[in-house]
């Protein structure tokens, strides 16, 4: 089941709410989610596989952005249930209509009608109720959603009802993962994302979009704890100085914010050693994208235009 929508509507927040724990990083910055993320929810009588996807938007300008949009579109084609999310406080934007048009061209709108498509209007706790009903009427004219759920992923409002409906709409089949597994991401990959999340929270303007995090060394230690050396890559030398901060102050804040969650993840003490390097224009470089774990579905000779 794929969770799709434009950037910043709360897809990752909803996934974390479904699972009852944090596996997807969240931030107020657009394009926080860069790749598809599998979340595994095992219930007493069902196992649901959620695909959290990057936000879909028009006119991506870098290879990384093209990879993100392509990953979301691929999830639409692969899923057997689709959940589109919008945000109540902004209303139905042209970006939302763009995603709905994409759905209309996908198998979700096929003559067989075998792919149920639901809509979640998120963040209803931030608006008056009278603003939500017109949105429900508008999207109902744009696409034949099987059911529409106003909800708050942050507060949990109406989330249980949505989950129950989604579960009933899934095809029957065997469980594919152990009941205690919640994602297919490695611990190392989750640590990289946690460091990137904290970097997004403490940086502004173009820097959040320019960050890539790579774990360079991972050394367990019984007495000293796990030593983790991570490099934060930016695209320009000027960004490097900003990210390090005066006397290393900003980099230190990032490490302090990330360490508690990383220690919870690895179930032990952690020595987090952060470094900053420049990889010029890496978001437009297909080889760098692969090196940083992105762009697996882009050709090596892809144009950066």
C-alpha positions, 0 to 999 in steps of 0.5 A, spaced: 500 500 500 503 506 497 502 513 501 502 518 496 501 526 495 505 532 494 511 534 499 509 536 506 502 533 507 504 529 512 505 522 509 511 520 513 508 522 520 502 518 518 506 512 517 510 513 524 503 513 527 500 507 523 506 503 526 506 506 533 514 508 532 518 512 528 522 509 522 521 515 517 524 522 519 520 528 519 521 535 518 518 542 516 522 542 510 520 540 503 523 533 500 525 530 507 523 523 504 528 522 498 526 515 497 521 509 498 521 507 505 517 500 507 513 500 513 511 493 516 505 493 520 503 486 523 496 485 526 493 480 530 490 478 523 493 482 518 500 484 515 500 491 512 506 493 507 506 501 507 510 504 502 512 512 504 514 515 498 517 522 496 512 528 495 510 528 487 511 535 484 512 539 478 518 541 474 524 537 478 530 541 476 536 536 479 537 528 478 535 527 485 529 530 484 527 526 478 529 520 482 524 522 488 518 523 483 520 517 479 520 513 485 513 515 487 510 514 481 513 507 481 510 506 487 503 508 484 504 502 479 506 497 484 501 498 490 495 494 490 492 500 494 493 507 494 492 512 499 493 520 497 494 525 502 492 532 502 493 538 507 487 541 510 490 548 512 492 549 504 486 546 501 486 543 494 492 546 491 494 545 483 500 540 486 494 536 489 491 536 482 497 534 478 497 528 483 490 526 482 491 527 474 497 522 475 492 517 478 487 518 473 492 515 468 494 510 472 491 503 474 488 506 479 483 508 474 483 502 470 476 499 467 477 493 471 477 498 478 481 493 481 485 498 485 482 502 491 484 509 492 483 512 498 484 520 500 486 522 507 485 530 508 490 531 513 491 536 519 484 537 520 486 539 527 489 546 524 483 549 521 475 550 522 471 544 520 467 548 515 473 549 511 474 541 510 467 539 507 468 544 501 475 540 500 471 533 500 466 536 495 472 538 490 476 532 490 470 528 490 469 531 483 476 530 481 476 523 482 472 517 484 475 515 491 473 509 494 472 513 501 475 520 504 478 521 511 479 527 514 484 526 519 490 528 524 496 524 523 499 528 529 494 527 534 491 520 531 484 523 529 480 518 525 487 514 524 484 508 527 478 508 522 482 509 516 487 503 518 481 499 519 478 500 512 485 500 509 486 493 512 479 490 509 481 493 502 488 489 502 488 482 498 489 476 502 496 473 502 501 470 506 505 474 511 512 476 508 516 479 514 517 476 521 512 479 526 517 484 530 520 487 523 517 494 522 522 496 516 527 493 511 532 499 512 538 497 515 540 500 522 546 504 518 541 507 513 536 509 519 542 512 523 544 516 516 537 518 516 536 521 523 543 525 522 540 528 516 533 529 519 537 533 525 541 537 520 534 539 516 531 542 523 537 546 524 539 549 517 535 553 512 534 556 505 538 551 500 542 547 505 537 542 507 536 540 500 544 540 499 545 535 504 547 527 504 549 523 509 554 517 509 556 513 514 564 512 513 565 507 519 561 503 524 565 500 530 562 496 536 565 497 542 563 493 549 566 498 554 566 505 549 560 504 546 559 504 538 563 509 534 560 512 528 563 516 524 559 520 519 560 525 513 555 530 511 556 532 504 554 539 501 554 542 494 559 548 495 564 550 500 560 556 503 555 551 505 560 547 509 562 553 513 555 554 515 554 547 517 560 547 521 558 553 525 562 558 529 567 553 532 563 547 530 557 549 534 552 548 529 555 541 527 555 539 535 548 541 536 546 536 530 550 531 533 547 532 540 540 532 537 541 525 533 545 521 539 539 520 543 535 517 538 541 513 535 542 510 542 535 508 542 536 505 535 542 501 537 540 499 544 547 502 547 551 508 548 554 511 541 560 516 540 558 520 534 563 523 530 561 528 524 565 531 519 563 535 513 565 535 506 564 538 499 561 534 493 560 539 488 553 539 485 552 532 487 544 532 486 546 533 478 551 528 478 549 521 477 555 517 479 555 521 486 547 520 486 549 512 486 554 513 491 550 516 496 544 511 495 540 515 490 538 514 483 538 507 482 532 508 477 536 513 473 541 512 467 548 513 469 548 518 463 542 521 465 542 529 463 542 534 469 537 539 465 
